[in-house]
Amino acid sequence: MAMGKKTLKQYEARAKIAKAMAHPSRLLMLDLLRDREMCVNELTEQVGADQSTVSKHLAILRETGLLDVRKEGAMSFYRVSCVCLDGFFSCMETVLKADLEQRRSSVE
């Protein structure tokens, strides 16, 4: 069933990506990995969660194509695989600021 120019499957794929990003720890990891690749141990320290939890988050992000992994011996190094996250995070901040300004103006 077509929905305009997009199909239901395309919207389901978009929802899967949005769902993968819908966790504060995963958003933090994506933000950290935009600048450089990191191993699980580094991410565990930054996120403040145990290694198995961080690994599960990384697997979810990899399944949706948001992260790539590079193996070096027993170590795995993760990095963001798409260049569009800067625009996405910028858009989110714009929405947050606009909402905050609207809330402020409604109480004044």
WONORNOR-V124563 format. One record per pair of residues at least 6 apart in sequence whose C-alpha atoms are under 6 Angstrom apart, sorted by the first residue. I is the first residue (numbers start at 0). J is the second residue. Records with the same first field share a line. If there is no record, write none. Layout:
# WONORNOR-V124563
I=J + J
This chain:
# WONORNOR-V124563
16=63
20=26
32=78 + 79
33=79
36=76 + 77 + 78
37=76 + 77
38=75 + 76
43=50
60=66
65=79 + 80
66=78 + 79 + 80
67=77 + 78 + 80
68=76 + 77
69=75 + 76
